[in-house]
Every structure is written in structure tokens, then in C-alpha cells.
Amino acid sequence: MKKNRYKFKINKNGFTLAEVLITLVIIGVVAAMTIPTMVNNLQRNELRSQFKKAVSVSSQAIQKMKTDYGDLIFDKDKDSEQAFRDKFIKYFSVICKENCVNEDRYKNFTNSKTIEAGYFAKNFIVQDGTSYGFHKGEKSHVMYISVDINGSDKKPNRWGYDVFSFYISDDQMLVPCSAGIPSVDIVCNNSSSPYNGIGCAAKATYDANYFKNLP
């Protein structure tokens, strides 16, 4: 019986401890650089989806109100914010109807000042956690609807991030607040104003990259 004339040399060389450690360090550095960006992008995309849903649901509620109550769903010279809220709430599956939101947790766009008390004074929370607040302007008598799109228990609780304000126009439509409309005090990303962020809803509506570019 012939013996196998070919012998195979087995390579017993492997990675050294130093090489393994260097590889792990590189993986850790890459992960530290990329994971926060990925998480941030996911959060921004989620906020964008929640915003679009809140706008759609709120607009549908307004249309239903016009069907049920006629073209004048809010008389800014006669109706109170409570009266409007009591009409609006009927079109939602509500889990909390009274005193649901702590206003002190809400901040402006730059997170520097608390949102003026009153914007969530009259409020309710729906099944998915979205919070609605109502405020009637003292001078303009405009009805503002402020929406916390991911719920008051989830941060950042800031105007222009997860809190957006709309108003009922003279032609009884839901309109996203924009800088200077309907009040000159309404601004978006103006750090000198305590109302910084209240006017960001329009930009969030029409700018496809709004949430992606949030600082």
C-alpha cells in the first residue's frame, strides 16, 4: 500500500491579542460615530410621521364639525375656547378629558423658556397619546389648537419639535401657524422671542426636510 506522498502543512498562525484589540477599538469607534446618527434619523422620521398624522386627523375633525355645526364652527367674538374644545373632542377616542397635561413641561424651540401658560389650559389626550390643547388669543380672539404629536410624557416637549400650533381662520379652516401669522408675535426659530417655535407648523407642513434638519 502506497503512502500518500503529499503532506499538507497546517497553518497554525492566528490573530494576536493586539490585533484583536485594535479591531475591536475600530469597530467601537465606527459604532460610536454611526449609531447616534441612525437613532437621530429614526427619531426625526417618527416625528415627521406623527406630525402628518396629527394634521390629517385634526383637519378631518374640522371638516366633520362643519358638516355637523354648519360653516361657522367658531365665532371668535362669542365662543369660548371651552365651547370649541367641547365640539372638537367629539371626533376623537379620548383616554383623558380634563386636566390631562402639565403645561410646565413644555418649552419653546430653543428649550430656553417655558411655553406661556394657557396654550394647553383646555386639553385632552387621545388613545395614541397625542395631546390637544386650546387657547383663545386675548387680543386677536383667534382659536389656537396646539398638538403634542408624541404625547406629553415623551420628550422633547418643545415647540417646533413635537409640539405644533394651528389656528382656525376666518373661513373656518385649520391653518398651520407661520411666522407673523396671525399675530406678529408668532415666530419660528427666532431665539430672541419667548414664543420661539409657535410659528413652525407651516414650515413643518411645507418643507419636506424640516424634521431632518432640526438642530
N, C-alpha and C positions, 0 to 999 in steps of 0.2 A: 504494500500500500504506500503510495507516494505521499510524502508530506507536502503540505502547502508551502511553496517556495516564496509566497508573498506575505510579508509581515506588515501589518498596519500600525503605524505609530499613533498612539492616542495622545492628543494634546491635553495636558493636564493644567495648562495655564488658565486662569480666570481673572476676574476683576479684583483689583486690590481694594483694600478698605478705603484708601484715599480717593480712588476713582469713584467708588460708590457714594461716598460723602459729597464729592463735588457734583455728581449727577443729581443727588437729592437737593442740594442747595440751588442748583439751576432750576429744577422743577418748582421748588418753593418760591423762587423769585418770580418766575413766569406766572405762577398761580396768583401770587400777591398782586401782580400788575393787571391781570386779566379778569379775575373773578369779581372784584368790586365794580368794574365797568359792566360786566354782564348782569350783575344783580341790579345795578342802577338802571340799565336799559330795560330790564324786565319790569321794574317798578314804574318807570315812565310810561311804558306801553300799557300797563294795567291802569294807570291814572287816565290815560287817553281814552281807553275803552269805557271806563266808568263815567267819564265826563260825557261822552257821546250818548251813553245810555240815559244819563240823568236829563240831558237836553231833550232827547226823544220822548221820554216818559212825561216830562213836565209839559212839553208842547202838546202832547196828546190830551193831557188833563185840561189844559186851557181850551182846546177845541171842544171837548165834551162839555165844559162849563158853558160855552157859547151856545151849544145845542140845547142845554137844559135851562139856562137862565136868560137867553137872549144875547144880543150883541153887546150889551152893557153889563159885563161881568164885574166891573169895579168902577164905582163913581168916586173919583179921588176927592171930591168936595164933600161927600156924605158918608161913604162907607169907611169903617174902621179896619185895621189890619186883622183884628179878630174875626170880623164878619167875612172877610175874604178868605182867611185861613179855614174857617168852618165850611166854606163851599169847596175849596180846593182839596181838602183832606178826604172828601167822599170818594175820590177816584183812586185811592191807594189802599193796599193791605197794610194796616198800621199795627205796630207792636208797642208803640208808646205814644200817647196822645197829649199829655200835659207835663210840663216841667221836665223834659227829657234831656235837655242839653245844658251843659255847664259852659256859659259864654266865656268865662275867664280863660279857658284853654285855647281860644282862638287868637292867632297873631296875624299881623299884616305880612306883606310879601317878603320883606327883609327880616322877618322874625324879631323886629325891634320893639314893636308896640302891640298891645292888646287891641283887638278889634273893638270899636266903640260899642258899648252895651246897647242892646236894642235890636240888633240885626238878627238875633236868634231868640228874642224875648218870647215870641209866639212860635212854637215849634212842634214838630212831631217826627217820629222815626218809622221808616217802612221796614218790611221784612228783610231786605238785603242789607240793612244797616244804614242806608242813605238817610241823612238828616236834612230836614227842611226848616228854614226859619223865615219869619216875615217881619218887615219893618216898613212903616209909612213915614216918608220924609216929612219933617216938621214944616219946612217952607214950601217945598215943591208938591207935597201931598202924593208923591209918586209911591206906588207899592213896589217894594223890593222883595224878591224871593232869593234867599241865599241857600245854597245847597252844599252840604258836605258830602262829596261824592263817594268817599270810602268809610264814612261813619265817624262820629266824634271820638270814638275810642282808639282810632288809628291816627298816627301822626302822618304828616307834619302839622295838620290843622292850621294851615296858612292860606290866606287869600292868594289866589293865583296858582296854587299848587293843588290842593284838594278841596278848597272852598271857593265857590264862584257865585257871583251875584247877577241877577237878571231883574228886569222891571217890566211892569205892564204899561204898554204905550197907550197913547190916546185912542188909537184904533183897536185897543183891546188885544194886543198881540204880546207874546212873550219875547222880550228882546234882551240879548246878552249885553251887559254893561260894557261900555268902552270909555276910553279916556275923555273926560269932559262932557259925556252924555249919560243921563240927562242933566247932571249937575257938574259945574266946573271943579268940584272937589273930588270927582271920581278920577282916579289915576291908575296906571299900570306900570309897575317898576319905576317909581319915582321916589327915591329914598327920603326926600325932604317932606313928604306928606304922610300924616298919620293914617290916611286912607289908602296907602300904597297897596295895590293889588286888587282893589274892588273893581277896577275897570279892565281886568284881564280876561273876562269871559268872552268878549268879542274876538280878541286875538287868539284865544284858545279854540274858538269855533272856526275861524277862517284861515289860520296858519297851520298847515299840516305838520310843521316841525316845532310847534310851540312847546310841547311836552319834552321832546327830545333835547331842546336847547335850554331847558330850565337850569339855572345855575345851581 
